[in-house]
Amino acid sequence: MGKRRIVPGKRREGAARVILALSLAGLALACSKKDQAKCDEALATARQALKAGQVDLMGQWRDRAYKYCADAAATQGLDKEIVDTQAAEAAKKQAEAAEKQKLTQLGQTFASWVGQNRTAPDKASAAPQCPEVEKGQKEEERFCTATRKAGAYDFTARYWQAEPAAARFTLKPGAVMECSHFGPTSELRSFNIPAASGGATAKRTVCQFSGGALSGMQLVLTNAINADVHIFSTEYLARDPAMKPYTGG
């Protein structure tokens, strides 16, 4: 039996294939090589981006973490943080939207009540309360109040009996509200006042209704949860001396 002859050209071709195969294997090994330092960097940067709300950047560093982290628990932990954070953010946005809708409905209900009783606040309640007339004054020279229950809220009207158009309508919403919750308004001014607790100041805003049944009336609210919201007429300002400094006028 004769020896198999090896053709020089084929020998070189086979060697080249082996070298190429080894090179590709080495490249694949290098690409899949784990690196703890790069893993830690990727995890930390992904978490920073997640906290900052940078979704695209967070995704890039998450992918990098999967590339370099050998411990599957580390990347799985990151994924759990991402899912939990995004779920919490979605729930927060949903709650904020629900609160905004609630306050808008409350503001519109209150504004509608004011519009219905603007010219006759004495009809806002079945039993208005009027204090005794001070000595030397006429019987109707006094402020009266009329209160109506609206669910969990009290709607109150305070008016000068001899001039019912001089009226102020009050609501305590138990939340921070904005002028826009009550209808079309434009801001007249805003200023800071000392907080009731004696700590930081609170912002007070005065707006004027620009249309609808409350056109020409003013609205004042304070950026504090327990503050009252007042809607009042220009006639009321003339009758109640304390109202002008309250509104920064």
Residue, then its C-alpha position, 0 to 999 in steps of 0.5 A: m500500500g502506497k503512501r498518500r501524497i500531500v499536495p503542497g497547495k492543499r496543505r497550505e489551504g488546510a492550515a489557513r482554515v485552522i488558523l481562521a477557525l482558531s482566530l474566530a474562536g478566540l474572538a468569540l471568547a474575547c467578546s463573551k469575556k466577563d469583566q467585574a469592573k465593567c460590570d460594576e460600572a454598568l450596574a451603577t450607571a444604569r441605576q443612576a440613569l434610572k433614578a434620573g429618568q433617562v430611559d434610553l441611557m439606562g437601557q444602554w447600560r443595562d445591556r452593557a451589564y448583561k455583557y460584562c456581569a458573570d453573576a446573573a443575580a446582579t443583572q436580575g436584581l437590576d431588572k427588578e429595580i427597573v420594573d419596580t421603579q417604572a411601576a411606581e412612576a406609573a402609579k404616581k402619574q395615575a394618582e396625580a392625574a386622578e387628583k387633578q381631575k378631582l380638584t378640577q371637578l371640585g373647583q368647577t362645582f364651587a364656581s358653579w355654585v358661586g355663579q348661581n348665588r352671585t347676585a343673591p347670596d342670601k339665597a345660598s342657604a335656607a337659613p342664613q346667619c346674621p349677627e345682632v346689629e351693632k348699636g347705632q347702625k341700621e338693621e341691614e348694616r352687617f355681614c351675614t353668612a350662608t352655608r351649604k353642604a356639598g359632599a365633604y365640603d362646606f360652601t360658605a357665602r359672606y355678604w353685606q345684607a344691605e348690599p348683597a352684591a358685596a359677597r365673598f364665597t369660601l371653600k376649604p379644599g384640604a388640598v393645594m389648588e390652582c386658579s385654572h381649577f375654577g375656570p377661565t382666569s388670568e393672574l393679577r399678582s402673586f406674593n409670599i406670606p409667612a406660613a401659619s407654622g412659622g416656617a417657610t413662606a407660602k405663595r398666595t395668588v390672586c386671579q380674575f375671572s375672564g369670562g362666564a358667570l363669574s366674569g369680573m370677580q376675583l379669586v385668591l388662594t394660598n399654596a397651603i393644604n389647609a388654606d381657604v379659597h375665596i371668590f369675591s366681588t369688587e363691592y366686597l373689597a369696599r365693605d371688608p377692610a381686611m380683605k384688601p391687605y389679604t389679597g396684597g392690594 
